[in-house]
Amino acid sequence: MVSTENVDDNTPLPDGWTIGDVRRRSRDGAARLLDPSTPVYLAPNEPDQSVPLNIDLIVDFSGLYLARCVDDGEWYMGQRATPDEPILCWSSYGDDLSTAIDNL
């Protein structure tokens, strides 16, 4: 089963960001951090071609997700059909959180 647990709002974010900053930038007052042990895959075409990503942060924006990859520091955007499924990402939106949020 996939973790759906929220992470404490005091979890450190990059470059001095807070979850409040993320909510303001995204205009999503419900944005929240998820447990980074949630499985995340880069699945650009088909689920059977997906590649697991090593993630240290996940932000939930009411159904869209940004997940930061440990290996390259980039933010990957994705979604999932239900809260108990892994997050399937389609692309990287770079290593800058504000740019990734602006692309939601």
BALO-736421 format. One record per residue: residue in three letters; x, y, z of N, C-alpha, C in turn. Coordinates in steps of 0.1 Angstrom, whole numbers, plus 5000, padded with zeros to 4 digits. Layout:
<recs>
ALAXYZXYZXYZ...
</recs>
This chain:
<recs>
MET500849885000500050005000500950135000VAL500550234993501250354991500950445003SER501950515008501750615019500950735014THR499950775022499150895019499250995030GLU500250965039500351045051500951185047ASN500351285054500851425052502151435060VAL503051525056504251555063504051685070ASP504651695082504551815090504851935081ASP504052045083504352165076505652235079ASN506352185089507652235092508852165085THR508452075076509452005068510252105060PRO511652095060512352195053512152185038LEU512052295032511952315017513152385012PRO513452374999514652434994514652584995ASP515852644996516152784995515252875004GLY514952825016514252905025512752915023TRP512252835014510752825012510052765024THR508852805026507952745036506752695028ILE505952605035504752565028503752675026GLY503852785034503052905032503452975019ASP504752985017505253045004504752964992VAL504752834993504352744982502852764980ARG502052774990500652794989500352934982ARG501053034986500853164980501253174966ARG502453114962502953114949501953034939SER501452924944500652844936499152884936ARG498852974946497453014948496552894951ASP497152794958496452674963496652664978GLY495652714985495652715000495652575006ALA495452474998495352335003496652265000ALA497652324993498952264990499552205003ARG500052085001500652015013501751925009LEU502551895019503751805017503251665019LEU503751575011503451435013504651355017ASP504451245023505551155027506451125015PRO507751155016508651125004508850975001SER508350895010508450745007507350704997THR506450794993505450764983506150724970PRO505850614964506550584951506250684940VAL507250724933507150814922507950764910TYR507250764899507850714886507850814875LEU508850814867508850894855508250794844ALA507150834839506350754830505950834818PRO506950864809506650954798505650904788ASN505650774786504750714776503750614781GLU504250504786503350394791503850354805PRO502950314813503350264827504350154827ASP504350074816505349964816506750014813GLN506850144809508150204806508650294817SER507950294828508250384839509550354846VAL510150464851511450454858511250504872PRO511550434883511450484896512350604898LEU511850704905512650824909512950824924ASN514150864927514550874941514151014946ILE513151024954512551154958512851194972ASP513051324975513151364988512051464993LEU511351524983510251604987509051584977ILE507851594982506651584973505651684978VAL505251774969504151874972502951834964ASP501851824971500551794965499751924963PHE499351954950498652064947497252024942SER496451974951495051934948494951844935GLY495851744935495751644924496951644914LEU497651754914498951754907500051754917TYR501151694914502251674923503551724917LEU504351794925505751814922506551734931ALA507551654926508351574933509851604930ARG510651634940512051664937512951534938CYS513651514927514551404925515851424932VAL516251334940517551344947518751344937ASP518651264927519751244918520051364909ASP519051444905519351554897518851694902GLY518151684913517651814920516551874912GLU515951804902514851864894513551824900TRP512551914897511151894901510451824889TYR509751714892509051644882507551654886MET506751684875505251694877504551574873GLY503551534881502751414878501451414885GLN500751304884499451284890499251144893ARG498151114900497750974903496250964904ALA495750854900494250834899493650834913THR494250764923493750754936494850774946PRO494550814959495550844969496450724972ASP496050594969496850484972497650434961GLU497750504950498550464938499850554938PRO500850504931502050584930501850704921ILE502650804922502650924914503350894901LEU502750924890503350904876503651044871CYS504951074869505351204863505551194849TRP505351304842505551304827506751384823SER507251474832508351554827508951624839SER510251674837510951754847510551904843TYR510451984854510252124852511352204857GLY512552144858513752214862514052204877ASP515152274881515552264895515052384903ASP514352474898513852594905512452574909LEU512152574922510752544927509752644921SER510152774921509152874916508752854902THR509752814893509452794879508552664878ALA508852564886508052444886506552474890ILE506452554901505052594905504352674895ASP505052764888504452844878503952764866ASN504452644864504052554853502952454857LEU502452474869501252384873500052414864
</recs>
